[in-house]
Amino acid sequence: MVFATVFAATQWATSSAMYCNDLTASVHRPHSVSITEFGAVNDGVTLNTKAFKNAIFYLSSFADKGGPELFVPAGRWLTGSFNLISHLTVSLDADAVIIGSQVR
């Protein structure tokens, strides 16, 4: 789960060398939930894989309705692997870190 840690710790660049921290949130997603609504705990110890999978499963029904958003608040979020869906925006608080685990 190096990807999840790298995703949370770095910024992605576009082909024009613009970084995400240079962008402003210009698109409002009509269907937005917080990972905490699915029982996730931000202590860096509790395994939150089920919460991430359940949140993404719930949000998948909104992919064709303007696209959903999953918000991850500040904290350390331990999780095993999970699949993302098309048209999903994952928004991380500035102090949010997703920690990958080999445990599912």
Secondary structure as UniProt FT lines:
FT   HELIX           2..9
FT   TURN            15..16
FT   HELIX           20..22
FT   STRAND          31..34
FT   HELIX           35..38
FT   STRAND          43..47
FT   HELIX           49..59
FT   HELIX           60..62
FT   TURN            63..66
FT   STRAND          68..72
FT   STRAND          75..79
FT   TURN            86..87
FT   STRAND          89..92
FT   TURN            94..95
FT   STRAND          96..100
//
